[in-house]
Amino acid sequence: MHLSNVSFRYRRRAPDVIRAADATLSPGDVVELTGANGAGKSTLLRLLAGLTRPSRGSVTGRPASVGFAPDRFPAAQPFTVAAYLTHMARVRGSSWHSWADRVDLTPLVRLPLRELSKGSAHKVGLVQALMGEPGLLILDEPFAGLDADTREALPGIVEEMAGKGVIVVVADHQAGLRGVPGVRQWQLLDGVLKEAVGLSPAGDRVVVEVDVLPGEAAEFLARMRQEGYQAREVER
């Protein structure tokens, strides 16, 4: 899958939100996309998914089946969880039950979508994205509002999908994929897509160790990743 000189603007004379992005994605790639609020991460995900067309440039080689989970699932629909997922399963010729079990959604399937908490509604979005064996899986802030068990399970699900050759792209400011082997780091800065520092040969890198208080570690790591550094927590 290739992004070639992809740019996007919302109006003809508005500035570009995405500027001349070039990238190649191969089967099994896992990408963690970071950037400040309003940097254009969700826009880039929609361009990758084919939900938005570039103002200039092209996206080619997109897999035929795309799973997309938005950052905020549209829960204001007149369905129960089960009815909605059953409808989506018919559309995709698939089943949703096993994925509902994986993200602990099964106890809630008889509830109307409108009655779900944000985190539970987010699980519905994840299940509909995962079903149907997508070749491209795009998750926009998938860890937001999730309970601890599902947060812990999600990196394993991403790794499992990548192992099947699925391209997985995740916009995430919570560093939830830090344990996934080989995860690529993309950063959006002023509309420019960059491959984050840390993927060059080992001889071109310098390792710096920083001590922080336990309660500050997650925020510090997330901030470093947003600034383009490869950062991880090490055990002692």
C-alpha positions in Angstrom: 0.0 0.0 0.0 1.5 3.4 -1.0 0.8 7.0 -0.2 2.2 9.2 -3.0 2.5 12.9 -2.4 -0.8 12.9 -0.5 -2.2 16.3 0.6 -5.5 17.3 2.0 -7.4 20.5 2.7 -10.9 21.0 3.8 -11.7 23.9 1.6 -10.2 25.1 -1.7 -8.3 28.0 -0.3 -7.7 26.6 3.2 -4.2 25.5 4.2 -3.2 21.9 3.8 -3.9 19.7 6.9 -1.7 16.9 5.4 1.2 18.0 3.2 2.8 15.8 0.5 2.8 12.6 2.6 4.8 9.6 1.2 4.8 6.2 2.8 4.7 2.5 2.1 2.9 -0.1 4.1 3.5 -3.8 3.8 1.4 -6.8 5.0 1.9 -7.3 8.7 3.1 -3.7 9.4 2.0 -2.1 12.7 2.1 1.7 12.8 1.6 3.9 15.8 0.6 7.4 14.7 1.2 10.3 17.1 0.9 14.1 16.9 -0.6 16.9 18.9 -4.4 17.5 19.1 -5.6 18.9 15.8 -2.5 17.8 13.9 -4.6 15.8 11.4 -4.2 12.3 12.7 -7.9 11.4 12.2 -7.8 13.0 8.7 -4.8 10.8 7.8 -6.6 7.7 9.0 -9.6 8.5 6.9 -7.4 9.0 3.9 -5.8 5.6 4.5 -9.2 3.9 4.9 -10.6 5.5 1.7 -13.3 7.4 3.6 -11.8 10.7 2.5 -10.2 11.4 -0.9 -6.9 13.3 -1.1 -6.9 16.9 -2.4 -3.7 15.9 -4.3 -1.7 12.7 -4.6 -2.9 9.2 -4.4 -3.3 6.2 -2.1 -2.8 2.9 -4.0 -2.7 -0.8 -3.1 -5.3 -0.5 -0.4 -6.6 -3.9 0.7 -10.1 -4.7 -0.4 -11.4 -5.2 3.1 -10.9 -2.3 5.6 -11.8 -2.3 9.3 -12.1 1.2 10.7 -12.9 2.1 14.4 -13.4 5.8 14.9 -12.3 7.7 18.0 -15.9 8.2 19.0 -18.4 5.5 18.0 -21.8 7.0 16.9 -24.0 5.4 19.6 -27.1 7.5 18.9 -28.7 4.8 16.8 -32.0 2.9 17.4 -30.4 -0.5 17.8 -29.3 -2.9 20.6 -25.6 -3.9 20.5 -26.5 -7.3 19.2 -28.8 -6.0 16.5 -26.2 -3.5 15.2 -23.4 -6.1 15.2 -25.6 -8.7 13.5 -26.4 -6.2 10.8 -22.7 -5.4 10.3 -21.9 -9.1 10.2 -24.4 -9.7 7.4 -22.9 -6.8 5.4 -19.4 -8.3 5.9 -20.3 -12.0 5.7 -18.8 -12.6 9.1 -19.5 -13.2 12.7 -19.1 -10.9 15.7 -19.5 -13.2 18.7 -15.9 -14.2 19.2 -14.7 -10.7 19.0 -17.3 -9.5 21.5 -15.9 -12.1 23.9 -12.4 -11.0 23.4 -13.1 -7.4 24.4 -15.6 -8.4 27.2 -18.6 -6.9 25.4 -20.9 -10.0 25.5 -22.6 -9.1 28.8 -23.8 -5.8 27.2 -25.1 -7.1 23.9 -28.8 -6.8 24.8 -28.5 -3.1 25.8 -29.5 -0.3 23.4 -26.5 1.5 22.0 -27.7 4.8 23.5 -27.3 3.4 27.0 -23.6 2.5 26.7 -20.8 4.3 28.4 -18.2 5.8 26.1 -15.8 2.9 26.8 -18.4 0.3 26.1 -19.5 2.1 22.9 -15.9 2.1 21.9 -15.8 -1.7 22.2 -18.7 -1.9 19.7 -16.6 0.1 17.3 -13.6 -2.2 17.8 -15.7 -5.3 17.2 -17.2 -4.0 14.0 -13.8 -3.1 12.7 -12.2 -6.5 13.6 -14.9 -8.7 12.1 -14.7 -9.8 8.5 -10.9 -10.5 8.3 -9.8 -7.0 7.2 -6.6 -6.6 5.2 -6.2 -3.1 6.6 -7.2 -2.3 10.2 -7.4 1.3 11.3 -8.0 2.3 14.9 -8.4 5.9 16.1 -7.5 6.2 19.8 -8.6 2.7 20.5 -7.5 2.7 24.2 -9.7 5.7 25.1 -12.2 4.9 27.8 -11.4 1.1 27.9 -11.4 -0.9 31.1 -8.1 -2.2 32.3 -8.6 -5.8 31.0 -9.5 -4.7 27.5 -6.6 -2.2 27.4 -4.3 -5.1 28.4 -5.8 -7.4 25.7 -5.8 -5.0 22.8 -2.0 -5.0 22.0 -2.2 -8.8 21.7 -5.1 -8.5 19.3 -3.1 -6.1 17.2 -0.1 -8.4 17.2 -2.3 -11.3 16.3 -3.8 -9.4 13.3 -0.4 -8.4 12.1 0.7 -12.0 12.3 -2.0 -12.8 9.8 -0.6 -10.2 7.4 -3.0 -7.4 8.3 -1.7 -3.8 8.0 -2.6 -2.1 11.3 -2.5 1.7 11.7 -3.3 3.1 15.2 -3.5 6.7 16.2 -2.6 6.6 19.9 -1.4 9.2 22.4 -1.4 6.7 25.3 1.5 4.6 24.0 -0.6 1.5 24.3 1.3 -0.4 21.6 4.8 0.0 23.1 5.1 -3.8 23.7 4.2 -4.8 20.2 7.4 -6.1 18.4 8.5 -4.1 15.4 5.9 -1.3 15.7 6.7 1.6 13.4 6.4 5.1 14.7 4.8 7.8 12.5 4.5 11.4 13.6 2.4 14.2 12.2 4.0 17.6 12.7 2.7 20.8 11.0 1.0 18.6 8.4 4.2 16.7 7.6 4.3 12.9 8.1 7.6 11.7 9.4 8.9 8.3 10.3 9.9 8.8 13.9 13.5 8.7 15.2 14.8 5.3 16.2 14.4 3.3 13.0 17.8 4.1 11.5 20.7 1.7 11.9 21.8 1.2 15.5 25.1 3.0 14.9 23.2 6.2 14.1 21.4 6.3 17.5 22.3 7.3 21.0 20.5 5.8 23.9 19.7 8.1 26.8 18.4 6.8 30.1 16.0 9.0 32.1 14.7 8.4 35.6 11.2 9.6 36.4 8.7 8.9 39.2 6.5 5.9 38.7 3.3 7.9 38.4 4.9 10.2 35.7 6.2 7.4 33.5 3.2 7.0 31.1 2.8 10.7 30.5 6.6 11.1 30.0 6.8 8.3 27.5 3.8 9.5 25.6 5.2 13.0 25.3 8.6 11.7 24.1 6.9 9.6 21.4 4.8 12.6 20.3 8.0 14.5 19.8 9.4 11.7 17.6 11.6 9.8 20.0 11.7 6.0 20.4 11.0 5.6 24.1 10.2 2.6 26.3 10.1 1.6 29.9 12.7 -0.8 31.1 12.5 -3.1 34.2 15.3 -3.1 36.8 
